[in-house]
Amino acid sequence: MTSRSRTICRSYAIRAYKDVTIKQVLQMSSGIQFNEDYADESSDLNRLAYEMAANNQSISEYVTTLPRSSEPGTFVYKSIDTHILVMLIEEATSLPSMGEGIGHAGPERA
C-alpha cells in the first residue's frame, strides 16, 4: 500500500503522481489539482470532457498534464484518483484499457 504510484504505473508519465503512494490515491489524498466544478467552463472536468470530445484524447493522456496543488496526505475528493487506480490495476494485471475492457460491453457481451 505504500508503494509509489510511479513504480507501478510506469507506462504513464504522470509527474504530479511521482511521490504519491497507492494508499494516498485510495484515500483521495494525492494532492493532484483537479477542479470538478460542473458549472465552471474552465474546470479540469469540463476541459477533460472537451479534450475527449474534440481531440479524441483519453483520460490517461489528459491526466499526464495535471499539476500537483498540494502535498499528498490530505483528503480532497477528486474522481481523477479513481482513474489512476484503474490505470494501476490495468498495468499490474495486464488487463486491457478502459475502452476495451473494464466497464466496456463489447460485442461479446452485448
Buried (B, 14 or more C-beta within 10 A) or exposed (E): EEEBBBEBBEEBEBEBBEBBBBEBBBBBBBBBBBEBEEEEEEBBBBBBEBBBEEEEBBBBEBBEBBEBBEEBEEEBEBEBBEBBBBBBEBBEEEEEBBEEEEEEEEEEEE
